[in-house]
Amino acid sequence: MTHGITLRSTDAGTALDFAEGFNVAGPFIDRHVEEGRGPKIAIWTATEAVTYRQLAERVNRASNALLGLGATPGDRVLMIVKDCPAFYYAFWGAIKAGIVPVPVNTLLRASDYAYMIDDSGCRVALYSPEYAAEVEPALLAATNKPLALRADGAFADELAAASDQLAIHPASATADCFWLYSSGSTGRPKGAVHGHRDMVVTSQFYGVETLGVRKSDVCFSSAKLFFAYGLGNGMTFPLWTGGTALLDDRRPTPDGTFELVERFRPTLYFGVPTLYAALLAALETRPADWSSVRAGISAGEALPGDIFRRFHERTGVSVLDGIGSTEALHIFLSNRLGDIRLGASGKPVHGYGAEIRDEHGKPVPPGESGRLWIKGDSTARLYWNKPEKTAETMVGGWLDTGDTYRQDAEGYFFYDGRSDDMLKVGGIWCSPIEIESCLIGHDAVLESAVVGHADKDGLVKPRAFVVVKPGRTGDDALTTELMTRCKATLAPYKFPRSIDYVAELPKTATGKIQRFKLRD
Ligand code: 3UK
C-alpha cells in the first residue's frame, strides 16, 4: 500500500508500518483517484452524490480556505456540523493542511459550546445553520473569539473561491490529528487527542479484519459522525476500503431509517440498542425490506440478547454487539459473523489487549468481575488540558475503560455495567443490565433502566424504571407480571423491588441511558 503505510504480515496478524511524514489524508482521500476510483460514489445523501474525485478536490479547497482564513498547522477547528458532505470536506481539509478538526455533538446547549470554544482554543468555529440558536450565543459568551463560519453559507463560498490543488502537510503517525470530546457522568467534557495513525488502526483492525468491510459496501450509520462510533462507520471505514457512505442529516427515526434502507440498499447498518428497540417496535406494525444488509452493528451500550433475537426474526439481520469508546476511537471487543455470543461483547479485536483487573490493579481469575483496561494503537494520547484525568485514565500505555467486565472460560467478555452503575445487593455484585434485559424480554416493555434504591434499612435494592410500548399500560397487573418474570429467571436477590412507569428515560445525546439521573 502506498501513501505512507505498509501492511506487514506477522505470526500475530497484520502489523502497520507508517512512513516518516505520514499524513492520514493521503490514504483516506488522495489514494482513491490515483487508484482509478475517481468516478466512484464516495458519499450518498438523499439529494446528492459525491464522487471520490469531487471529494478529493473539495478537500483541497477546504484546506486552502482554512489556510486562507489564517488557520495554521496545529490550530483547532471546532465543527458543529450535521451529517453531510461538508463534514467530510472540513474534517479532511483541516487534516490535510495539518490543522486539527474537533467535531462535537450537535445536540448540545450554548453553555456546552462556550466551554468547548474556550477549552479547545479553536481558531475557527464551523457550524451548520440548524444549530445557530445555540452556537451563536456561545460565540458571544466565550472568551476565545474564533472566526465563525456557517457551513453552507460563508464556508461554502470560501470553498468555491479556493484552489483545488494542495500539497499535503507532512505530519507523523502519532502527531495530533483530530480531537473528540468525551463526556463522563461527572465533570466537564474532556478533549481526547487522537493521532494520524488512529483511524487507520480502527479501519483496518476492526473495519476490515473484524467486520469484513470491503469496496462493495455501502455503510449506513444512524450514529452520527460527531460520535467516534459514527465517524468510523459513516466515514473512515468506507474511505479506507474505497466503499460508499450513506449520510442522513435528520434525527434517526424508524421511518427515516426504513426509507433509506429500502431506497439505497446499504450492506452494513450501524445503530445503538435503543434504536434497534425502536426499529423493532415499528416493525410490529409495518414491514421493511432489510435484505441488502449483510450485518447490523450495535455499540454504545450492551445489546440485550432479546433484541438480537427479535431483530433477527423480523429482518433476517444478525446484529453484532461490540464495545468501543471515544478514547479508543472505535470498537475493541466484538462479536463476529459466525461467532456470536448473545449478551456478550465478544472477544478482542486484533491489535488490542484487554485485561480485567481487581481494585489493586491485578488481573482477576477467569469468571470474576473487574475493571476492564485495554491497550491498542488507536487510543488517545491524552486529554487536552486535563493532566490529572489523563494520569488516572491512561497508565503505562493502558486505558481504563471504567467498565466492569467478566470473561467466561471460552474467552468471551461480558459487560457487567459501568463500574459506577453496579449495585451491591446483599453484598453481591448485581448488574442492572441483567435485570433490564429480563424486563425488556416482556412484550409490553419498550425500555427499562435499573438503579440502586436504598430500602428502609439503608440497604441497596434494585429499582426499575420502565417505558411501556405504545398501546400498553403500566399498572399493578403488569408490575406483578414483571416481578414474577424476574423472580423466575434471575437470581432471587435480583428482582426489582419497585417499578416506576415513565414516559421516557434520561439519555445522553448519543442515546446512552443516564442511570445516575434516576438514582436518589
Ligand atoms: C459503553 C458499551 C456495553 C461503555 C463508542 C463504539 O460508545 C462509544 O463511546 P463513548 O465514549 O462511550 C464508551 C462507553 O460506552 N459502551 C459502549 N459500547 C458498549 N457498553 N456494551 C457495548 N457494546 O461504558 C464504554 O466505556 O460514548 C462505541 C465505537 C466508538 C465509540 N466511541
Boltz pocket constraint, residues with backbone or C-beta under 6 A from the ligand:
constraints:
  - pocket:
      binder: B
      contacts: [[A, 182], [A, 227], [A, 228], [A, 229], [A, 230], [A, 298], [A, 299], [A, 300], [A, 301], [A, 302], [A, 303], [A, 321], [A, 322], [A, 323], [A, 324], [A, 325], [A, 326], [A, 327], [A, 329], [A, 330], [A, 331], [A, 345], [A, 401], [A, 402], [A, 403], [A, 415], [A, 418], [A, 510]]
      max_distance: 6.0
